[in-house]
Amino acid sequence: MYQSKLLIPTLRETPADLKADGHQLLVRAGFIRQFASGVYGYLPLALKVLEKIEGIIKEELENLGAVEMNLPHLIPVELLEKTGRKEMFKDNLFQLKDRSDRGFVLSPTSEELFASLVFDDHMSYKRFPFYLYQIQSKFRDESKVRHGLFQAREFLMADCYSFHTSKESLKETYHLFEEAFQKIFARLNIRAVSVLGENFYMGGSSDSREFVALSNVGDEIIFQSSLGDYVASQTMAKSYLPEKRGHGALKPLEKIKISPEELPEFLEKLPEMPQKITAYGYLLGEKKAQVLLLDTSTLNEGKVRRFFTENYPNTPFEKDSSAPFVSPILKDELIFADEKVLQVTNGLYLGNEKDTYYLNGNIGRDFVLTGSGDFTLVNAGDLAPDGQGILEELRGVEIAHLFKLDDFYANALQGDFLDEEGQKQKILMGSYGIGVSRILQVIAQQHYDDKGLVWPKEVAPFDLHLIPVNLNDEFQMKLLSQVEEMLQTTPYSYLIDDRNEHVGVKFADSELIGCPIRLVIGKKAEEGIVEVTLRKSGEKVEVKKEDLVDILPILF
């Protein structure tokens, strides 16, 4: 491939509004361009990398027996209404209507389409399990669009779906896909960790895992134990809960009239400092609800949402902003406590009036608890759940997610199969997605130096970058022709810089683009010598043209 024929608009300077290193380099090296906020075009070099990424993904998925398909980007909105996901996605959906006023959404993900396709076929149990997948653009109207391809409104995704007749089959497949994803990321030279993930938009079981590629600009926060194997996303992470060491004597409940400013001085004078509990108000359907949390902890909204979704699946909930003071004391409401609050005796609670507190409040005596759970947001430095290691905070980018959907879609869209007795049973599903365009930038983010991109061979746009120093030199052009003829008999792809540019410009662009090996044909062309440079290490070696084809496999 000749460089003069490709569109590779390299930039010498970094645009001021680009923050992520990988994003900067993909723009500077002429791989991508932005057309609107969160909307990017993939130029020829990026397309070549994406084709290799997709090739590796397809190989591993098809090794599992998955079959590729391609379903529409336009999804009838009534499908998402039936599953309730139109409300879940809310403002993140791109919605439109046709000339007949029928509503559609641009596909944010394709569970409904694949489910309805399979469910309409009324299959026998003998056909299961099976796996279907596609690689296509998805669309989400993200409220925050930043860091280039890490948070885009249109993005490439490989989404795969499995269909089952039993939970055992779904569980087995779930682990097979997790292993396949690990192989994919290893082949792509991506440093990623598998963590406990959250299932909110997808429906079905709470079981989910996500793969997070480590990056200092990632929006995903994960916690990893300094000892042991524990690792989880921020919304799922738990910390150590020590065993409760007795209640102690219950003291009489006291109502105290005092301002928040005066409270610290008042508490310092007490014989024993009480633990303060904060109550957060919610509306659970038509009922008021409270979530109690230690004042020293931070509420984890994801855990609260998951708790209510799992325990009250058909009941809407939202924050209650109607009451300025929320207190459980002497209240006949739904009251849920964080598991650490269960260990508190004689706590301090906010009162139901301004400048009012209750001292020595106790569960059971002063209010009735409806339920309990883990509602705490962990912090770096907390003890890991096993009490051994310390939780360390890492940042990254979510690049894949696995979900057990169970019979969620079968119930919503009437998905049945006939069992051995000819009886109807619900079809179970799994969903497994990989962010293909995110991976493009993740690799760039993890493989670069101060000169530009350093692509791993498995995904490089070209294996070799050939640079003739002087296009007017007869010996150089002759050797270039001979080298090109030899390379045509090898599996290596190559890019020839045939531009009439200064050699310094060619070298700078070559390092910016980041192909694994550069072949320079220069002043020793008359002797049949090619200068070979390894992009990653910068090592150089002079090679006779006769030895070039034999030495390349060693260099890779």
C-alpha positions in Angstrom: 0.0 0.0 0.0 1.3 3.4 -1.0 1.1 6.2 1.6 0.3 8.8 -1.0 -2.9 7.0 -1.8 -4.2 6.8 1.7 -5.8 9.5 3.8 -3.5 9.9 6.8 -3.9 13.5 8.0 -1.2 13.6 10.7 -0.9 16.6 13.0 2.3 18.1 14.5 0.5 19.7 17.4 -2.0 18.2 19.9 -5.4 19.8 19.8 -5.9 21.6 23.2 -9.3 20.0 24.0 -8.0 16.4 24.0 -7.1 15.0 27.4 -6.6 11.2 27.1 -3.2 10.2 25.6 -4.7 7.5 23.4 -7.3 9.9 22.1 -4.6 12.6 21.3 -2.5 10.1 19.4 -5.3 8.6 17.4 -6.2 12.1 16.2 -2.6 13.3 15.6 -1.6 10.1 13.8 -4.6 10.4 11.4 -6.6 7.4 12.6 -9.9 9.2 13.7 -11.7 12.5 13.3 -14.6 14.0 15.3 -17.7 15.1 13.3 -19.9 16.1 16.2 -19.7 15.7 20.0 -19.2 12.0 20.7 -19.4 11.1 16.9 -16.2 9.9 15.3 -15.2 8.7 11.8 -12.6 5.9 11.4 -10.0 6.8 8.7 -8.1 4.1 6.7 -5.5 3.3 9.4 -8.1 3.0 12.1 -10.3 0.8 9.9 -7.3 -1.6 9.4 -6.8 -1.9 13.2 -10.5 -2.4 13.8 -10.6 -5.2 11.2 -7.9 -7.0 13.1 -9.6 -6.5 16.4 -12.9 -7.8 15.0 -11.0 -10.7 13.4 -9.7 -11.8 16.8 -13.1 -11.4 18.4 -14.8 -13.4 15.7 -12.2 -16.2 15.9 -12.7 -16.7 19.7 -16.5 -16.4 19.5 -16.8 -18.8 16.6 -14.5 -21.2 18.5 -17.4 -21.4 21.1 -19.9 -22.1 18.3 -21.3 -18.6 18.0 -22.9 -17.7 14.6 -22.6 -14.2 13.2 -25.7 -12.2 12.1 -26.6 -8.6 11.5 -29.9 -7.2 12.8 -31.3 -3.7 12.2 -30.1 -0.6 13.9 -33.7 0.6 14.0 -35.7 -1.0 16.8 -39.5 -0.6 17.2 -40.0 1.3 20.4 -42.8 -1.0 21.5 -40.2 -3.8 22.0 -38.4 -1.7 24.7 -41.7 -0.7 26.2 -42.6 -4.4 26.6 -39.4 -5.1 28.5 -39.5 -1.8 30.5 -36.1 -0.8 29.1 -37.4 2.3 27.4 -37.9 3.7 30.9 -34.6 2.3 32.1 -32.6 4.0 29.3 -34.7 7.2 29.5 -32.8 10.1 28.0 -30.0 7.9 26.7 -32.1 6.7 23.8 -32.1 8.3 20.3 -35.7 8.2 19.3 -37.4 8.9 16.0 -40.6 8.3 14.0 -41.3 7.2 10.5 -43.7 8.9 8.1 -46.5 6.8 9.6 -45.7 8.1 13.1 -44.4 4.7 14.3 -41.8 5.1 17.0 -38.3 3.7 16.7 -35.0 3.9 18.6 -31.5 3.7 17.3 -30.1 0.5 18.8 -28.5 1.0 22.2 -28.1 -2.8 22.5 -30.0 -5.6 20.9 -31.5 -8.0 23.5 -35.0 -7.3 22.4 -34.3 -8.0 18.7 -32.5 -11.2 19.2 -35.0 -12.4 21.8 -38.0 -11.7 19.6 -36.3 -13.4 16.6 -35.7 -16.6 18.6 -38.9 -16.5 20.5 -41.1 -16.3 17.4 -39.6 -19.6 16.1 -41.2 -21.8 19.0 -38.2 -24.1 19.1 -38.0 -27.6 20.6 -35.6 -28.2 23.6 -33.4 -30.2 21.2 -32.2 -26.9 19.5 -30.7 -25.5 22.7 -28.2 -24.1 23.6 -27.0 -21.9 20.8 -25.2 -18.6 20.5 -25.7 -15.7 18.0 -23.6 -12.5 17.7 -23.1 -9.4 15.6 -20.6 -6.5 15.3 -22.3 -3.2 14.6 -22.7 0.4 15.6 -24.7 1.2 18.7 -26.2 4.6 19.8 -26.6 6.2 23.2 -27.2 9.8 23.9 -24.7 10.0 26.7 -25.0 13.1 29.0 -21.2 13.2 29.3 -19.1 12.8 26.2 -15.4 12.8 26.8 -12.1 11.1 26.3 -12.8 10.3 22.7 -13.9 6.8 21.9 -14.1 6.0 25.7 -17.4 7.8 26.0 -19.0 8.2 22.5 -22.6 8.5 21.3 -22.0 6.2 18.4 -19.7 3.2 19.0 -18.8 -0.2 17.6 -19.8 -3.2 19.7 -19.7 -7.0 19.4 -22.8 -8.3 21.1 -23.5 -12.0 21.6 -26.5 -13.7 23.0 -27.0 -17.3 24.3 -30.3 -19.2 24.7 -30.8 -22.0 27.1 -33.3 -24.4 28.6 -31.7 -24.6 32.1 -29.8 -22.5 34.6 -27.0 -25.0 34.6 -26.5 -24.6 30.8 -26.6 -20.8 31.2 -24.1 -20.9 34.0 -21.7 -23.1 32.0 -21.9 -20.8 28.9 -21.4 -17.7 31.1 -18.1 -19.0 32.2 -17.1 -20.1 28.7 -17.7 -16.6 27.5 -15.7 -15.2 30.4 -12.8 -17.4 29.4 -13.1 -16.5 25.7 -13.0 -12.8 26.6 -9.9 -13.3 28.6 -8.3 -15.0 25.5 -9.4 -12.1 23.3 -7.8 -9.4 25.5 -4.6 -11.4 25.9 -4.3 -11.7 22.1 -5.0 -7.9 21.8 -2.2 -7.1 24.3 -4.7 -5.4 26.6 -4.1 -5.2 30.4 -7.6 -5.8 31.7 -9.1 -7.2 34.9 -12.4 -9.1 35.4 -14.5 -7.6 38.2 -18.0 -8.0 39.7 -20.3 -5.8 37.7 -23.7 -4.2 38.0 -26.7 -5.2 36.1 -29.2 -2.3 35.7 -30.1 -1.7 32.1 -30.1 -5.3 31.0 -32.7 -7.0 33.2 -32.6 -10.5 34.6 -30.1 -11.9 37.2 -27.9 -9.7 39.3 -25.0 -11.9 38.2 -22.7 -9.9 35.9 -19.0 -9.4 35.3 -17.2 -6.7 33.5 -13.7 -6.4 32.1 -12.0 -3.1 32.8 -8.9 -2.0 30.9 -6.6 -0.2 33.2 -6.2 3.5 32.3 -5.4 6.7 34.3 -8.2 8.6 32.5 -10.9 5.9 32.8 -14.3 6.7 34.3 -14.6 3.3 35.8 -13.3 3.0 39.4 -12.5 -0.5 40.7 -11.1 -1.8 44.0 -8.6 -4.5 44.3 -7.4 -6.2 47.5 -3.7 -5.8 48.2 -3.8 -9.5 49.3 -5.9 -12.2 47.7 -8.0 -12.2 44.5 -10.8 -9.8 45.4 -11.6 -7.2 42.8 -14.9 -5.4 42.1 -16.3 -2.3 40.5 -17.0 0.7 42.7 -20.8 0.1 42.6 -20.3 -3.5 43.7 -17.3 -3.4 46.0 -17.7 -4.4 49.6 -15.4 -3.8 52.6 -14.8 -5.8 55.8 -17.7 -6.1 58.2 -16.4 -7.1 61.7 -18.5 -9.3 63.9 -20.7 -7.5 66.4 -19.3 -7.7 69.9 -22.5 -7.4 72.0 -25.2 -4.8 72.3 -24.4 -3.1 75.5 -27.1 -1.6 77.7 -29.8 0.4 75.9 -30.0 3.9 77.2 -33.3 5.9 77.4 -34.2 7.8 74.2 -33.6 11.5 74.5 -34.9 14.3 72.3 -32.4 17.1 71.9 -33.1 20.6 70.6 -29.8 21.9 69.2 -28.5 23.4 66.0 -26.0 21.5 63.8 -23.4 24.1 64.6 -23.7 23.5 68.3 -23.9 19.7 68.0 -20.1 18.9 67.9 -19.4 20.7 71.2 -22.4 19.0 72.8 -21.2 15.6 71.8 -17.7 16.1 73.1 -19.1 16.6 76.6 -20.8 13.2 76.6 -19.1 10.3 78.4 -19.1 8.2 75.2 -19.3 9.6 71.6 -22.4 8.1 69.9 -22.3 7.0 66.3 -24.4 9.3 64.1 -26.8 7.8 61.5 -28.1 9.6 58.5 -31.4 8.7 56.9 -31.9 9.1 53.1 -35.5 9.4 51.9 -37.0 7.5 49.0 -40.4 6.9 47.5 -41.0 3.2 46.9 -44.2 3.2 44.9 -46.7 5.2 46.9 -44.9 4.5 50.2 -42.2 6.5 51.9 -38.9 4.6 52.6 -35.7 5.4 54.3 -32.2 4.1 54.0 -30.0 4.4 57.1 -26.3 4.8 56.8 -23.4 5.6 59.2 -22.6 9.4 59.0 -19.0 8.4 58.4 -19.9 6.4 55.3 -21.0 7.5 51.8 -24.2 6.2 50.2 -23.7 3.9 47.2 -26.6 4.8 44.9 -25.9 1.8 42.7 -26.3 -0.6 45.7 -29.5 1.1 46.8 -30.9 0.9 43.2 -30.0 -2.8 43.0 -31.5 -3.6 46.4 -34.8 -2.0 45.6 -34.9 -3.5 42.0 -34.2 -7.0 43.3 -36.5 -6.9 46.3 -39.3 -4.8 44.8 -39.0 -5.7 41.1 -42.3 -4.2 40.0 -42.3 -1.1 42.2 -40.9 2.2 41.0 -38.6 4.1 43.3 -37.0 7.6 43.4 -35.5 10.0 45.8 -37.9 11.8 48.1 -37.1 15.5 48.0 -40.4 16.6 49.6 -39.3 16.4 53.3 -36.4 18.5 54.6 -35.9 16.3 57.7 -35.8 12.5 57.5 -35.7 10.5 60.7 -36.7 6.9 61.4 -37.5 7.5 65.1 -41.1 7.0 65.9 -42.0 6.8 62.2 -44.3 4.3 60.6 -42.4 4.0 57.3 -40.4 1.4 55.3 -37.0 1.6 56.9 -33.9 -0.2 55.6 -30.5 -0.1 57.3 -27.0 -0.6 56.1 -25.5 -3.7 57.6 -23.0 -1.5 59.6 -25.9 0.3 61.2 -27.2 -3.0 62.6 -24.1 -3.0 64.8 -24.8 0.4 66.4 -26.2 0.7 69.9 -27.5 4.0 71.3 -27.0 5.9 68.0 -27.6 9.6 67.2 -30.4 10.2 64.7 -31.7 13.4 63.1 -35.1 14.5 64.4 -38.3 15.2 62.5 -38.2 18.9 63.3 -35.6 21.6 62.6 -32.6 21.6 65.0 -33.8 18.4 66.6 -31.9 15.1 67.2 -32.6 11.9 69.0 -29.9 10.5 71.2 -29.7 6.8 72.1 -31.9 5.6 69.3 -32.1 1.8 68.9 -33.4 -0.5 66.2 -36.4 -2.5 67.4 -37.2 -0.3 70.4 -37.5 3.1 68.7 -38.3 2.1 65.2 -39.1 -1.1 63.2 -36.7 -2.2 60.6 -38.1 -3.4 57.2 -34.9 -4.9 55.9 -31.1 -4.4 55.6 -28.3 -4.6 53.1 -25.0 -3.3 52.0 -25.5 0.4 50.9 -21.9 1.7 51.6 -19.5 3.1 49.0 -16.1 1.7 49.8 -13.0 3.9 50.0 -9.3 3.2 49.2 -7.7 2.0 52.4 -10.7 0.1 53.7 -10.2 -3.5 54.7 -11.1 -6.0 52.0 -14.1 -8.2 52.7 -12.0 -11.1 54.0 -10.4 -8.7 56.5 -6.9 -9.4 55.3 -5.8 -7.1 52.5 -6.4 -3.3 51.9 -8.6 -2.1 49.1 -6.6 -0.2 46.5 -8.3 2.1 44.0 -7.6 1.7 40.3 -9.1 3.5 37.3 -10.0 2.0 34.0 -12.4 1.8 31.1 -15.1 -0.8 30.8 -14.5 -2.8 27.6 -16.7 -5.8 28.1 -19.7 -7.0 30.1 -21.3 -10.4 30.7 -24.9 -10.8 32.0 -27.1 -13.7 33.0 -30.5 -12.5 31.8 -32.4 -15.6 33.0 -36.1 -15.5 31.9 -36.4 -11.7 32.0 -37.0 -11.4 28.2 -38.9 -14.6 28.0 -41.5 -13.2 30.5 -41.7 -9.9 28.7 -41.8 -11.2 25.1 -43.4 -14.6 25.5 -40.3 -16.7 24.9 -41.2 -20.4 25.4 -39.8 -23.7 24.3 -41.3 -27.2 24.3 -39.7 -29.6 26.8 -39.4 -33.4 26.5 -43.0 -33.8 27.7 -44.2 -31.2 25.2 -44.8 -28.6 27.9 -44.0 -24.9 27.5 -41.1 -23.7 29.5 -39.3 -20.3 29.6 -36.2 -19.7 27.4 -33.2 -18.4 29.4 -30.7 -15.9 28.0 -27.2 -14.6 28.4 -25.8 -11.4 27.0 -22.1 -10.8 26.3 -20.8 -7.5 24.9 -17.4 -6.1 23.9 -16.7 -2.5 23.1 -14.8 -2.7 19.8 -14.2 1.0 19.2 -13.3 1.5 22.9 -10.6 -1.2 22.4 -9.1 0.7 19.6 -8.4 3.6 21.9 -7.5 1.3 24.9 -4.7 -0.2 22.9 -3.5 3.2 21.9 -3.7 4.3 25.5 -1.7 1.3 26.7 0.9 1.2 23.9 2.6 4.5 23.1 5.8 6.5 23.9 6.8 10.1 23.6 7.1 9.8 19.8 3.7 8.3 19.1 1.8 5.0 18.9 3.5 1.6 19.3 1.0 -0.9 17.9 1.4 -4.6 18.9 1.9 -6.7 15.8 -1.5 -8.5 16.2 -3.4 -5.3 15.6 -1.0 -2.9 13.8 -2.4 -1.3 10.7 0.7 -2.5 8.8 3.5 -4.8 9.9 6.2 -2.9 8.1 6.7 0.8 7.2 9.0 1.2 4.2 10.7 4.6 3.8 12.9 5.4 0.8 15.0 8.5 1.8 15.3 9.9 -1.7 12.7 9.2 -4.4 15.1 10.6 -7.1 17.9 8.2 -6.2 18.1 5.4 -8.8 19.7 2.8 -6.4 17.2 3.5 -3.7 14.2 3.1 -6.0 15.6 -0.1 -7.5 16.2 -1.6 -4.0 12.7 -0.5 -2.9 11.2 -2.4 -5.9 13.2 -5.5 -5.1 12.2 -5.4 -1.4 8.6 -5.0 -2.3 8.7 -7.9 -4.7 10.2 -10.1 -1.9 7.6 -9.0 0.6 4.8 -10.0 -1.7 5.7 -13.6 -1.1 5.4 -13.2 2.7 2.4 -12.8 5.1 3.6 -9.4 6.1 1.5 -6.3 5.3 3.5 -3.1 4.4 3.0 0.6 3.9 5.4 2.4 1.5 6.0 6.1 2.1 6.2 7.3 -1.5 5.5 11.0 -0.6 7.8 13.7 -1.8 8.5 14.9 1.7 11.7 15.6 3.7 13.0 12.5 5.4 12.5 14.1 8.8 8.8 14.4 8.1 8.6 10.8 7.0 10.4 9.5 10.1 8.2 11.6 12.4 5.0 10.4 10.8 6.3 6.8 10.9 6.9 7.0 14.6 3.6 8.7 15.2 1.7 6.0 13.2 3.6 3.2 15.1 4.0 0.2 12.8 6.1 -2.5 14.5 9.0 -2.4 12.1 10.4 0.4 9.9 12.6 -0.4 6.8 14.7 2.5 5.6 16.2 2.4 2.2 18.9 5.1 2.2 22.6 5.8 1.5 23.6 2.1 1.5 21.0 1.1 -1.1 23.8 0.7 -3.7 25.2 -2.1 -1.4 21.8 -3.7 -1.1 21.5 -2.9 2.6 18.2 -2.0 4.4 18.2 -0.3 7.8 15.7 -2.1 10.1 14.3 -0.3 13.2 12.1 -1.9 15.8 9.5 0.7 16.8 9.0 -0.5 20.4 12.7 -0.7 21.5 14.3 1.7 18.9 16.9 -1.0 18.1 18.5 -0.7 14.6 20.2 -3.3 12.5 21.5 -3.3 8.9 20.3 -6.2 6.8 21.3 -7.4 3.3 18.3 -7.6 1.1 18.9 -11.4 0.6 18.6 -11.9 4.3 15.6 -9.7 4.9 12.8 -12.2 4.5 14.6 -14.7 6.8 15.3 -12.2 9.6 11.8 -10.7 9.8 10.2 -13.7 11.7 13.0 -13.4 14.3 12.4 -9.6 14.8 8.7 -10.1 15.3 
